[in-house]
Amino acid sequence: MFHSILVPLDISESRLTHQVIPYVQANAAIDNASVHFLTVIPSLPYYSSLGLAYSIETPKLAEIQQHALAKLDELVKQFNLPADKVHTHAISGSPKDQILKLADSIRADLIIIASHRPDISTYLLGSNAAVVVRHATCPVLVVR
């Protein structure tokens, strides 16, 4: 039933990663699915909002991606999945857009995504999980 599972992870939120581990393990074991782990690196407008307006001050994207991928690889070890079934991706851009884009690209049968408890900012602005649920073309399991 599930041959390709996408698991977006925020590498700075280890608590959320721990929440999804049992769900990923259980669903991956059903059909020995391939699991694609994704971390999304905010694009340059994000760095500009932090006051890093000059390109000399912003870290090189390749370096950021390499660091993010190394961190993601460390987190993925906690899932105890067969190495030949694990794929990791570090992509820059909008998390919502990149999650949906990769899901289409790998023809994901399921997306497993962690979500914070809702608060007033989530109700007003929405969240990555909410957008993924609304726009994904496959089932989405939201873990809280």
C-alpha positions as CSV (number, residue, x, y, z in Angstrom):
1,M,0.0,0.0,0.0
2,F,2.8,2.5,0.9
3,H,5.8,2.1,-1.4
4,S,7.1,5.7,-1.0
5,I,6.8,7.7,2.3
6,L,7.9,11.3,2.7
7,V,8.9,12.5,6.1
8,P,9.7,16.3,6.3
9,L,11.7,17.0,9.4
10,D,12.7,20.3,11.0
11,I,16.3,19.6,12.1
12,S,16.1,22.2,14.8
13,E,13.1,20.6,16.4
14,S,14.3,17.3,17.9
15,R,11.1,16.9,20.0
16,L,9.0,16.8,16.8
17,T,11.3,14.3,15.2
18,H,10.9,11.9,18.2
19,Q,7.1,12.2,17.9
20,V,7.1,10.8,14.4
21,I,9.5,7.9,14.8
22,P,7.0,5.2,15.8
23,Y,4.6,6.3,13.0
24,V,7.3,6.2,10.4
25,Q,8.6,2.8,11.6
26,A,5.2,1.2,11.6
27,N,4.1,2.5,8.2
28,A,7.4,1.8,6.5
29,A,7.3,-1.8,7.8
30,I,3.9,-2.5,6.3
31,D,5.1,-2.9,2.7
32,N,8.9,-2.4,3.2
33,A,8.5,1.1,1.9
34,S,11.2,3.5,0.8
35,V,11.3,6.5,3.2
36,H,12.4,9.9,2.0
37,F,13.4,12.3,4.7
38,L,13.4,16.0,3.8
39,T,14.7,19.1,5.6
40,V,14.0,22.5,4.0
41,I,16.4,25.3,4.4
42,P,14.8,28.8,4.4
43,S,15.6,30.8,1.3
44,L,17.6,34.1,1.2
45,P,14.6,36.3,2.0
46,Y,14.6,34.6,5.4
47,Y,18.2,35.6,6.0
48,S,17.4,39.2,4.9
49,S,14.6,39.3,7.5
50,L,17.3,38.6,10.1
51,G,19.3,41.6,9.0
52,L,21.8,39.6,6.9
53,A,21.1,41.7,3.8
54,Y,24.5,41.5,2.2
55,S,25.6,38.4,0.3
56,I,29.0,38.5,2.0
57,E,27.3,38.0,5.3
58,T,25.0,35.1,4.2
59,P,26.5,31.6,4.4
60,K,26.9,29.8,1.1
61,L,23.9,27.7,0.2
62,A,26.0,24.7,-0.6
63,E,27.6,24.8,2.9
64,I,24.2,25.2,4.5
65,Q,22.8,22.3,2.6
66,Q,25.8,20.1,3.4
67,H,25.5,20.9,7.1
68,A,21.7,20.4,7.1
69,L,22.1,17.0,5.3
70,A,24.7,15.9,7.8
71,K,22.3,16.8,10.7
72,L,19.4,15.1,8.9
73,D,21.5,11.9,8.4
74,E,22.2,11.9,12.2
75,L,18.5,12.2,13.0
76,V,17.5,9.5,10.5
77,K,19.7,7.0,12.4
78,Q,17.1,7.1,15.2
79,F,14.4,5.6,13.0
80,N,16.2,2.2,12.7
81,L,15.2,1.7,9.1
82,P,17.1,-0.4,6.5
83,A,19.8,1.8,4.9
84,D,18.7,0.8,1.4
85,K,15.2,2.1,2.0
86,V,16.3,5.5,3.3
87,H,16.8,8.6,1.2
88,T,17.7,12.1,2.5
89,H,17.1,15.4,0.9
90,A,18.1,19.0,1.9
91,I,16.4,21.6,-0.3
92,S,16.2,25.4,0.1
93,G,13.0,27.3,-0.3
94,S,9.6,27.5,1.2
95,P,8.9,24.4,3.4
96,K,5.3,24.1,2.2
97,D,6.2,24.3,-1.4
98,Q,9.2,22.0,-1.2
99,I,7.4,19.3,0.7
100,L,4.6,19.2,-1.9
101,K,7.1,19.4,-4.8
102,L,9.2,16.5,-3.5
103,A,6.0,14.5,-2.7
104,D,5.0,14.8,-6.3
105,S,8.5,14.1,-7.6
106,I,8.9,10.8,-5.6
107,R,5.2,9.9,-6.1
108,A,4.7,9.6,-2.3
109,D,2.0,7.3,-1.2
110,L,2.0,8.9,2.3
111,I,3.4,12.0,4.0
112,I,4.1,11.8,7.7
113,I,4.6,15.3,9.2
114,A,4.9,16.5,12.8
115,S,2.9,19.5,13.9
116,H,3.0,21.9,16.8
117,R,0.0,22.3,19.0
118,P,-2.1,25.1,17.4
119,D,-1.9,28.6,18.8
120,I,-3.2,31.9,17.7
121,S,-0.5,32.4,15.1
122,T,-1.3,29.1,13.5
123,Y,-5.0,30.0,13.3
124,L,-4.2,33.4,11.7
125,L,-1.3,32.4,9.4
126,G,-1.6,28.7,8.9
127,S,1.1,26.2,9.3
128,N,3.2,24.0,7.0
129,A,1.3,20.9,8.1
130,A,-2.1,22.6,7.4
131,V,-1.0,23.6,3.9
132,V,0.4,20.1,3.1
133,V,-2.9,18.5,4.3
134,R,-4.9,20.9,2.0
135,H,-2.8,20.5,-1.1
136,A,-1.2,17.1,-1.0
137,T,-2.3,14.5,-3.6
138,C,-1.7,11.6,-1.2
139,P,-2.8,10.8,2.4
140,V,-1.1,12.9,5.1
141,L,-0.6,11.7,8.6
142,V,-0.2,14.6,11.0
143,V,1.5,13.7,14.3
144,R,1.0,15.8,17.4
